[in-house]
Amino acid sequence: MGRKRSMMSDSFKEEIAKELGFYDKVQKDGWGGISGRDAGNMVKRAIQMAEEQMVKNRN
């Protein structure tokens, strides 16, 4: 089974990784080097940012 294409741009993922403090790991080992916990936290943060943007656009 092949890998699915990412829904997030690389620049957006990098922004979140920097914010969460594991971008150095990404630079060293690539995206495959991050832990499952870090990946989950990255997804949670992306969802939170999307929800904040939706609220902002409503007003």
mmJSON file of the N, C-alpha and C atoms, coordinates in Angstrom:
{"data_MODEL":{"atom_site":{
"group_PDB":["ATOM","ATOM","ATOM","ATOM","ATOM","ATOM","ATOM","ATOM","ATOM","ATOM","ATOM","ATOM","ATOM","ATOM","ATOM","ATOM","ATOM","ATOM","ATOM","ATOM","ATOM","ATOM","ATOM","ATOM","ATOM","ATOM","ATOM","ATOM","ATOM","ATOM","ATOM","ATOM","ATOM","ATOM","ATOM","ATOM","ATOM","ATOM","ATOM","ATOM","ATOM","ATOM","ATOM","ATOM","ATOM","ATOM","ATOM","ATOM","ATOM","ATOM","ATOM","ATOM","ATOM","ATOM","ATOM","ATOM","ATOM","ATOM","ATOM","ATOM","ATOM","ATOM","ATOM","ATOM","ATOM","ATOM","ATOM","ATOM","ATOM","ATOM","ATOM","ATOM","ATOM","ATOM","ATOM","ATOM","ATOM","ATOM","ATOM","ATOM","ATOM","ATOM","ATOM","ATOM","ATOM","ATOM","ATOM","ATOM","ATOM","ATOM","ATOM","ATOM","ATOM","ATOM","ATOM","ATOM","ATOM","ATOM","ATOM","ATOM","ATOM","ATOM","ATOM","ATOM","ATOM","ATOM","ATOM","ATOM","ATOM","ATOM","ATOM","ATOM","ATOM","ATOM","ATOM","ATOM","ATOM","ATOM","ATOM","ATOM","ATOM","ATOM","ATOM","ATOM","ATOM","ATOM","ATOM","ATOM","ATOM","ATOM","ATOM","ATOM","ATOM","ATOM","ATOM","ATOM","ATOM","ATOM","ATOM","ATOM","ATOM","ATOM","ATOM","ATOM","ATOM","ATOM","ATOM","ATOM","ATOM","ATOM","ATOM","ATOM","ATOM","ATOM","ATOM","ATOM","ATOM","ATOM","ATOM","ATOM","ATOM","ATOM","ATOM","ATOM","ATOM","ATOM","ATOM","ATOM","ATOM","ATOM","ATOM","ATOM","ATOM","ATOM","ATOM","ATOM","ATOM"],
"id":[1,2,3,4,5,6,7,8,9,10,11,12,13,14,15,16,17,18,19,20,21,22,23,24,25,26,27,28,29,30,31,32,33,34,35,36,37,38,39,40,41,42,43,44,45,46,47,48,49,50,51,52,53,54,55,56,57,58,59,60,61,62,63,64,65,66,67,68,69,70,71,72,73,74,75,76,77,78,79,80,81,82,83,84,85,86,87,88,89,90,91,92,93,94,95,96,97,98,99,100,101,102,103,104,105,106,107,108,109,110,111,112,113,114,115,116,117,118,119,120,121,122,123,124,125,126,127,128,129,130,131,132,133,134,135,136,137,138,139,140,141,142,143,144,145,146,147,148,149,150,151,152,153,154,155,156,157,158,159,160,161,162,163,164,165,166,167,168,169,170,171,172,173,174,175,176,177],
"type_symbol":["N","C","C","N","C","C","N","C","C","N","C","C","N","C","C","N","C","C","N","C","C","N","C","C","N","C","C","N","C","C","N","C","C","N","C","C","N","C","C","N","C","C","N","C","C","N","C","C","N","C","C","N","C","C","N","C","C","N","C","C","N","C","C","N","C","C","N","C","C","N","C","C","N","C","C","N","C","C","N","C","C","N","C","C","N","C","C","N","C","C","N","C","C","N","C","C","N","C","C","N","C","C","N","C","C","N","C","C","N","C","C","N","C","C","N","C","C","N","C","C","N","C","C","N","C","C","N","C","C","N","C","C","N","C","C","N","C","C","N","C","C","N","C","C","N","C","C","N","C","C","N","C","C","N","C","C","N","C","C","N","C","C","N","C","C","N","C","C","N","C","C","N","C","C","N","C","C"],
"label_atom_id":["N","CA","C","N","CA","C","N","CA","C","N","CA","C","N","CA","C","N","CA","C","N","CA","C","N","CA","C","N","CA","C","N","CA","C","N","CA","C","N","CA","C","N","CA","C","N","CA","C","N","CA","C","N","CA","C","N","CA","C","N","CA","C","N","CA","C","N","CA","C","N","CA","C","N","CA","C","N","CA","C","N","CA","C","N","CA","C","N","CA","C","N","CA","C","N","CA","C","N","CA","C","N","CA","C","N","CA","C","N","CA","C","N","CA","C","N","CA","C","N","CA","C","N","CA","C","N","CA","C","N","CA","C","N","CA","C","N","CA","C","N","CA","C","N","CA","C","N","CA","C","N","CA","C","N","CA","C","N","CA","C","N","CA","C","N","CA","C","N","CA","C","N","CA","C","N","CA","C","N","CA","C","N","CA","C","N","CA","C","N","CA","C","N","CA","C","N","CA","C","N","CA","C","N","CA","C"],
"label_alt_id":[null,null,null,null,null,null,null,null,null,null,null,null,null,null,null,null,null,null,null,null,null,null,null,null,null,null,null,null,null,null,null,null,null,null,null,null,null,null,null,null,null,null,null,null,null,null,null,null,null,null,null,null,null,null,null,null,null,null,null,null,null,null,null,null,null,null,null,null,null,null,null,null,null,null,null,null,null,null,null,null,null,null,null,null,null,null,null,null,null,null,null,null,null,null,null,null,null,null,null,null,null,null,null,null,null,null,null,null,null,null,null,null,null,null,null,null,null,null,null,null,null,null,null,null,null,null,null,null,null,null,null,null,null,null,null,null,null,null,null,null,null,null,null,null,null,null,null,null,null,null,null,null,null,null,null,null,null,null,null,null,null,null,null,null,null,null,null,null,null,null,null,null,null,null,null,null,null],
"label_comp_id":["MET","MET","MET","GLY","GLY","GLY","ARG","ARG","ARG","LYS","LYS","LYS","ARG","ARG","ARG","SER","SER","SER","MET","MET","MET","MET","MET","MET","SER","SER","SER","ASP","ASP","ASP","SER","SER","SER","PHE","PHE","PHE","LYS","LYS","LYS","GLU","GLU","GLU","GLU","GLU","GLU","ILE","ILE","ILE","ALA","ALA","ALA","LYS","LYS","LYS","GLU","GLU","GLU","LEU","LEU","LEU","GLY","GLY","GLY","PHE","PHE","PHE","TYR","TYR","TYR","ASP","ASP","ASP","LYS","LYS","LYS","VAL","VAL","VAL","GLN","GLN","GLN","LYS","LYS","LYS","ASP","ASP","ASP","GLY","GLY","GLY","TRP","TRP","TRP","GLY","GLY","GLY","GLY","GLY","GLY","ILE","ILE","ILE","SER","SER","SER","GLY","GLY","GLY","ARG","ARG","ARG","ASP","ASP","ASP","ALA","ALA","ALA","GLY","GLY","GLY","ASN","ASN","ASN","MET","MET","MET","VAL","VAL","VAL","LYS","LYS","LYS","ARG","ARG","ARG","ALA","ALA","ALA","ILE","ILE","ILE","GLN","GLN","GLN","MET","MET","MET","ALA","ALA","ALA","GLU","GLU","GLU","GLU","GLU","GLU","GLN","GLN","GLN","MET","MET","MET","VAL","VAL","VAL","LYS","LYS","LYS","ASN","ASN","ASN","ARG","ARG","ARG","ASN","ASN","ASN"],
"label_asym_id":["A","A","A","A","A","A","A","A","A","A","A","A","A","A","A","A","A","A","A","A","A","A","A","A","A","A","A","A","A","A","A","A","A","A","A","A","A","A","A","A","A","A","A","A","A","A","A","A","A","A","A","A","A","A","A","A","A","A","A","A","A","A","A","A","A","A","A","A","A","A","A","A","A","A","A","A","A","A","A","A","A","A","A","A","A","A","A","A","A","A","A","A","A","A","A","A","A","A","A","A","A","A","A","A","A","A","A","A","A","A","A","A","A","A","A","A","A","A","A","A","A","A","A","A","A","A","A","A","A","A","A","A","A","A","A","A","A","A","A","A","A","A","A","A","A","A","A","A","A","A","A","A","A","A","A","A","A","A","A","A","A","A","A","A","A","A","A","A","A","A","A","A","A","A","A","A","A"],
"label_entity_id":["1","1","1","1","1","1","1","1","1","1","1","1","1","1","1","1","1","1","1","1","1","1","1","1","1","1","1","1","1","1","1","1","1","1","1","1","1","1","1","1","1","1","1","1","1","1","1","1","1","1","1","1","1","1","1","1","1","1","1","1","1","1","1","1","1","1","1","1","1","1","1","1","1","1","1","1","1","1","1","1","1","1","1","1","1","1","1","1","1","1","1","1","1","1","1","1","1","1","1","1","1","1","1","1","1","1","1","1","1","1","1","1","1","1","1","1","1","1","1","1","1","1","1","1","1","1","1","1","1","1","1","1","1","1","1","1","1","1","1","1","1","1","1","1","1","1","1","1","1","1","1","1","1","1","1","1","1","1","1","1","1","1","1","1","1","1","1","1","1","1","1","1","1","1","1","1","1"],
"label_seq_id":[1,1,1,2,2,2,3,3,3,4,4,4,5,5,5,6,6,6,7,7,7,8,8,8,9,9,9,10,10,10,11,11,11,12,12,12,13,13,13,14,14,14,15,15,15,16,16,16,17,17,17,18,18,18,19,19,19,20,20,20,21,21,21,22,22,22,23,23,23,24,24,24,25,25,25,26,26,26,27,27,27,28,28,28,29,29,29,30,30,30,31,31,31,32,32,32,33,33,33,34,34,34,35,35,35,36,36,36,37,37,37,38,38,38,39,39,39,40,40,40,41,41,41,42,42,42,43,43,43,44,44,44,45,45,45,46,46,46,47,47,47,48,48,48,49,49,49,50,50,50,51,51,51,52,52,52,53,53,53,54,54,54,55,55,55,56,56,56,57,57,57,58,58,58,59,59,59],
"pdbx_PDB_ins_code":[null,null,null,null,null,null,null,null,null,null,null,null,null,null,null,null,null,null,null,null,null,null,null,null,null,null,null,null,null,null,null,null,null,null,null,null,null,null,null,null,null,null,null,null,null,null,null,null,null,null,null,null,null,null,null,null,null,null,null,null,null,null,null,null,null,null,null,null,null,null,null,null,null,null,null,null,null,null,null,null,null,null,null,null,null,null,null,null,null,null,null,null,null,null,null,null,null,null,null,null,null,null,null,null,null,null,null,null,null,null,null,null,null,null,null,null,null,null,null,null,null,null,null,null,null,null,null,null,null,null,null,null,null,null,null,null,null,null,null,null,null,null,null,null,null,null,null,null,null,null,null,null,null,null,null,null,null,null,null,null,null,null,null,null,null,null,null,null,null,null,null,null,null,null,null,null,null],
"Cartn_x":[0.854,0.0,0.888,0.605,1.412,1.042,1.924,1.672,0.675,-0.166,-1.111,-0.412,-0.858,-0.308,-0.782,0.101,-0.202,-1.244,-2.117,-3.123,-2.553,-1.44,-0.807,0.434,0.663,1.871,3.093,4.233,5.468,5.755,5.489,5.77,4.869,3.616,2.702,3.149,3.553,4.055,5.31,6.193,7.41,7.078,6.105,5.679,5.204,4.392,3.87,4.99,5.877,6.992,7.876,8.106,8.899,8.181,6.876,6.08,6.08,6.026,5.956,7.335,8.378,9.726,10.428,9.986,10.698,11.169,11.261,11.713,13.155,13.985,15.373,15.427,14.516,14.43,14.034,13.108,12.679,13.856,14.61,15.758,16.795,16.982,18.004,17.574,16.344,15.893,14.759,14.223,13.072,11.779,10.658,9.356,9.172,9.833,9.73,10.408,11.208,11.936,11.204,10.033,9.313,8.51,8.233,7.474,5.992,5.293,3.841,3.164,3.694,3.145,3.308,4.5,4.726,3.814,3.651,2.762,1.326,0.892,-0.455,-0.628,0.374,0.311,0.291,0.987,1.003,-0.395,-1.055,-2.41,-3.376,-3.273,-4.135,-3.976,-2.721,-2.465,-3.02,-2.872,-3.411,-4.926,-5.589,-7.048,-7.427,-6.681,-6.95,-6.799,-5.75,-5.525,-6.642,-7.114,-8.207,-9.494,-9.768,-10.963,-10.897,-9.725,-9.554,-9.782,-9.304,-9.479,-10.95,-11.676,-13.096,-13.878,-13.561,-14.233,-13.919,-12.67,-12.244,-12.964,-13.132,-13.788,-15.283,-15.883,-17.313,-17.662,-16.736,-17.006,-16.692],
"Cartn_y":[-1.186,0.0,1.233,2.193,3.401,4.452,5.417,6.523,7.488,8.031,9.046,10.391,11.202,12.548,13.415,14.229,15.069,16.128,16.379,17.435,18.792,18.782,20.023,20.292,21.542,21.9,21.705,21.512,21.355,22.587,23.768,24.992,25.088,24.645,24.658,23.647,22.459,21.453,21.957,22.615,23.164,24.221,25.074,26.119,25.494,24.449,23.799,23.082,22.406,21.701,22.681,23.854,24.88,25.329,25.564,26.019,24.984,23.706,22.646,22.186,22.669,22.429,21.165,20.574,19.397,19.546,20.779,21.01,20.562,20.664,20.209,18.715,17.94,16.509,16.275,17.092,16.986,17.294,18.333,18.69,17.577,16.939,15.9,14.58,14.138,12.805,12.776,13.923,13.958,13.716,13.77,13.621,12.229,11.229,9.87,9.684,10.66,10.558,11.083,11.691,12.222,11.11,11.292,10.286,10.374,9.317,9.306,10.383,10.611,11.654,13.025,13.293,14.586,14.746,13.669,13.72,14.014,13.364,13.604,15.028,15.539,16.925,17.903,17.559,18.41,18.467,17.332,17.283,18.052,17.864,18.598,20.1,20.54,21.981,22.496,21.714,22.126,22.271,21.35,21.424,22.652,22.897,24.067,25.357,25.428,26.62,26.791,25.688,25.752,26.231,25.725,26.156,27.634,28.1,29.525,30.377,29.907,30.648,30.69,29.587,29.56,30.568,30.624,31.577,33.009,33.244,34.577,34.997,34.063,34.366,34.552,34.004,34.169,35.588,36.215,37.557,38.64],
"Cartn_z":[0.0,0.0,0.0,-0.875,-0.992,0.036,0.167,1.099,0.483,1.317,0.856,0.773,-0.137,-0.281,0.874,1.392,2.541,2.2,3.151,2.982,3.378,4.122,4.572,3.721,3.416,2.678,3.561,2.932,3.702,4.552,4.005,4.772,6.008,5.884,7.022,8.075,7.628,8.565,9.271,8.529,9.133,10.173,9.863,10.804,12.12,12.013,13.211,13.967,13.245,13.89,14.649,14.074,14.759,16.024,15.908,17.051,18.177,17.804,18.799,19.272,18.625,19.12,18.639,17.534,17.038,15.587,15.124,13.742,13.542,14.57,14.456,14.136,14.695,14.408,12.95,12.448,11.051,10.127,10.445,9.621,9.605,10.745,10.882,10.236,10.524,10.141,9.123,8.753,7.854,8.625,7.908,8.56,9.135,8.569,9.085,10.422,10.835,12.093,13.304,13.106,14.264,14.931,16.196,16.94,16.599,16.903,16.713,17.544,18.73,19.605,18.962,18.407,17.744,16.533,15.769,14.604,15.047,16.105,16.623,17.116,17.809,18.282,17.12,16.043,14.866,14.241,14.155,13.602,14.501,15.813,16.748,16.579,16.446,16.294,14.976,13.911,12.606,12.665,13.347,13.503,14.313,15.389,16.226,15.406,14.6,13.772,12.745,12.158,11.18,11.849,13.047,13.769,14.116,14.538,14.852,13.603,12.464,11.211,10.799,11.027,10.701,11.542,12.832,13.722,13.278,12.949,12.512,11.233,10.312,9.026,9.167,10.21,10.453,10.861,11.561,12.111,11.138],
"occupancy":[1.0,1.0,1.0,1.0,1.0,1.0,1.0,1.0,1.0,1.0,1.0,1.0,1.0,1.0,1.0,1.0,1.0,1.0,1.0,1.0,1.0,1.0,1.0,1.0,1.0,1.0,1.0,1.0,1.0,1.0,1.0,1.0,1.0,1.0,1.0,1.0,1.0,1.0,1.0,1.0,1.0,1.0,1.0,1.0,1.0,1.0,1.0,1.0,1.0,1.0,1.0,1.0,1.0,1.0,1.0,1.0,1.0,1.0,1.0,1.0,1.0,1.0,1.0,1.0,1.0,1.0,1.0,1.0,1.0,1.0,1.0,1.0,1.0,1.0,1.0,1.0,1.0,1.0,1.0,1.0,1.0,1.0,1.0,1.0,1.0,1.0,1.0,1.0,1.0,1.0,1.0,1.0,1.0,1.0,1.0,1.0,1.0,1.0,1.0,1.0,1.0,1.0,1.0,1.0,1.0,1.0,1.0,1.0,1.0,1.0,1.0,1.0,1.0,1.0,1.0,1.0,1.0,1.0,1.0,1.0,1.0,1.0,1.0,1.0,1.0,1.0,1.0,1.0,1.0,1.0,1.0,1.0,1.0,1.0,1.0,1.0,1.0,1.0,1.0,1.0,1.0,1.0,1.0,1.0,1.0,1.0,1.0,1.0,1.0,1.0,1.0,1.0,1.0,1.0,1.0,1.0,1.0,1.0,1.0,1.0,1.0,1.0,1.0,1.0,1.0,1.0,1.0,1.0,1.0,1.0,1.0,1.0,1.0,1.0,1.0,1.0,1.0],
"B_iso_or_equiv":[0.0,0.0,0.0,0.0,0.0,0.0,0.0,0.0,0.0,0.0,0.0,0.0,0.0,0.0,0.0,0.0,0.0,0.0,0.0,0.0,0.0,0.0,0.0,0.0,0.0,0.0,0.0,0.0,0.0,0.0,0.0,0.0,0.0,0.0,0.0,0.0,0.0,0.0,0.0,0.0,0.0,0.0,0.0,0.0,0.0,0.0,0.0,0.0,0.0,0.0,0.0,0.0,0.0,0.0,0.0,0.0,0.0,0.0,0.0,0.0,0.0,0.0,0.0,0.0,0.0,0.0,0.0,0.0,0.0,0.0,0.0,0.0,0.0,0.0,0.0,0.0,0.0,0.0,0.0,0.0,0.0,0.0,0.0,0.0,0.0,0.0,0.0,0.0,0.0,0.0,0.0,0.0,0.0,0.0,0.0,0.0,0.0,0.0,0.0,0.0,0.0,0.0,0.0,0.0,0.0,0.0,0.0,0.0,0.0,0.0,0.0,0.0,0.0,0.0,0.0,0.0,0.0,0.0,0.0,0.0,0.0,0.0,0.0,0.0,0.0,0.0,0.0,0.0,0.0,0.0,0.0,0.0,0.0,0.0,0.0,0.0,0.0,0.0,0.0,0.0,0.0,0.0,0.0,0.0,0.0,0.0,0.0,0.0,0.0,0.0,0.0,0.0,0.0,0.0,0.0,0.0,0.0,0.0,0.0,0.0,0.0,0.0,0.0,0.0,0.0,0.0,0.0,0.0,0.0,0.0,0.0,0.0,0.0,0.0,0.0,0.0,0.0],
"pdbx_formal_charge":[null,null,null,null,null,null,null,null,null,null,null,null,null,null,null,null,null,null,null,null,null,null,null,null,null,null,null,null,null,null,null,null,null,null,null,null,null,null,null,null,null,null,null,null,null,null,null,null,null,null,null,null,null,null,null,null,null,null,null,null,null,null,null,null,null,null,null,null,null,null,null,null,null,null,null,null,null,null,null,null,null,null,null,null,null,null,null,null,null,null,null,null,null,null,null,null,null,null,null,null,null,null,null,null,null,null,null,null,null,null,null,null,null,null,null,null,null,null,null,null,null,null,null,null,null,null,null,null,null,null,null,null,null,null,null,null,null,null,null,null,null,null,null,null,null,null,null,null,null,null,null,null,null,null,null,null,null,null,null,null,null,null,null,null,null,null,null,null,null,null,null,null,null,null,null,null,null],
"auth_seq_id":[1,1,1,2,2,2,3,3,3,4,4,4,5,5,5,6,6,6,7,7,7,8,8,8,9,9,9,10,10,10,11,11,11,12,12,12,13,13,13,14,14,14,15,15,15,16,16,16,17,17,17,18,18,18,19,19,19,20,20,20,21,21,21,22,22,22,23,23,23,24,24,24,25,25,25,26,26,26,27,27,27,28,28,28,29,29,29,30,30,30,31,31,31,32,32,32,33,33,33,34,34,34,35,35,35,36,36,36,37,37,37,38,38,38,39,39,39,40,40,40,41,41,41,42,42,42,43,43,43,44,44,44,45,45,45,46,46,46,47,47,47,48,48,48,49,49,49,50,50,50,51,51,51,52,52,52,53,53,53,54,54,54,55,55,55,56,56,56,57,57,57,58,58,58,59,59,59],
"auth_comp_id":["MET","MET","MET","GLY","GLY","GLY","ARG","ARG","ARG","LYS","LYS","LYS","ARG","ARG","ARG","SER","SER","SER","MET","MET","MET","MET","MET","MET","SER","SER","SER","ASP","ASP","ASP","SER","SER","SER","PHE","PHE","PHE","LYS","LYS","LYS","GLU","GLU","GLU","GLU","GLU","GLU","ILE","ILE","ILE","ALA","ALA","ALA","LYS","LYS","LYS","GLU","GLU","GLU","LEU","LEU","LEU","GLY","GLY","GLY","PHE","PHE","PHE","TYR","TYR","TYR","ASP","ASP","ASP","LYS","LYS","LYS","VAL","VAL","VAL","GLN","GLN","GLN","LYS","LYS","LYS","ASP","ASP","ASP","GLY","GLY","GLY","TRP","TRP","TRP","GLY","GLY","GLY","GLY","GLY","GLY","ILE","ILE","ILE","SER","SER","SER","GLY","GLY","GLY","ARG","ARG","ARG","ASP","ASP","ASP","ALA","ALA","ALA","GLY","GLY","GLY","ASN","ASN","ASN","MET","MET","MET","VAL","VAL","VAL","LYS","LYS","LYS","ARG","ARG","ARG","ALA","ALA","ALA","ILE","ILE","ILE","GLN","GLN","GLN","MET","MET","MET","ALA","ALA","ALA","GLU","GLU","GLU","GLU","GLU","GLU","GLN","GLN","GLN","MET","MET","MET","VAL","VAL","VAL","LYS","LYS","LYS","ASN","ASN","ASN","ARG","ARG","ARG","ASN","ASN","ASN"],
"auth_asym_id":["A","A","A","A","A","A","A","A","A","A","A","A","A","A","A","A","A","A","A","A","A","A","A","A","A","A","A","A","A","A","A","A","A","A","A","A","A","A","A","A","A","A","A","A","A","A","A","A","A","A","A","A","A","A","A","A","A","A","A","A","A","A","A","A","A","A","A","A","A","A","A","A","A","A","A","A","A","A","A","A","A","A","A","A","A","A","A","A","A","A","A","A","A","A","A","A","A","A","A","A","A","A","A","A","A","A","A","A","A","A","A","A","A","A","A","A","A","A","A","A","A","A","A","A","A","A","A","A","A","A","A","A","A","A","A","A","A","A","A","A","A","A","A","A","A","A","A","A","A","A","A","A","A","A","A","A","A","A","A","A","A","A","A","A","A","A","A","A","A","A","A","A","A","A","A","A","A"],
"auth_atom_id":["N","CA","C","N","CA","C","N","CA","C","N","CA","C","N","CA","C","N","CA","C","N","CA","C","N","CA","C","N","CA","C","N","CA","C","N","CA","C","N","CA","C","N","CA","C","N","CA","C","N","CA","C","N","CA","C","N","CA","C","N","CA","C","N","CA","C","N","CA","C","N","CA","C","N","CA","C","N","CA","C","N","CA","C","N","CA","C","N","CA","C","N","CA","C","N","CA","C","N","CA","C","N","CA","C","N","CA","C","N","CA","C","N","CA","C","N","CA","C","N","CA","C","N","CA","C","N","CA","C","N","CA","C","N","CA","C","N","CA","C","N","CA","C","N","CA","C","N","CA","C","N","CA","C","N","CA","C","N","CA","C","N","CA","C","N","CA","C","N","CA","C","N","CA","C","N","CA","C","N","CA","C","N","CA","C","N","CA","C","N","CA","C","N","CA","C","N","CA","C","N","CA","C","N","CA","C"],
"pdbx_PDB_model_num":[1,1,1,1,1,1,1,1,1,1,1,1,1,1,1,1,1,1,1,1,1,1,1,1,1,1,1,1,1,1,1,1,1,1,1,1,1,1,1,1,1,1,1,1,1,1,1,1,1,1,1,1,1,1,1,1,1,1,1,1,1,1,1,1,1,1,1,1,1,1,1,1,1,1,1,1,1,1,1,1,1,1,1,1,1,1,1,1,1,1,1,1,1,1,1,1,1,1,1,1,1,1,1,1,1,1,1,1,1,1,1,1,1,1,1,1,1,1,1,1,1,1,1,1,1,1,1,1,1,1,1,1,1,1,1,1,1,1,1,1,1,1,1,1,1,1,1,1,1,1,1,1,1,1,1,1,1,1,1,1,1,1,1,1,1,1,1,1,1,1,1,1,1,1,1,1,1]
}}}
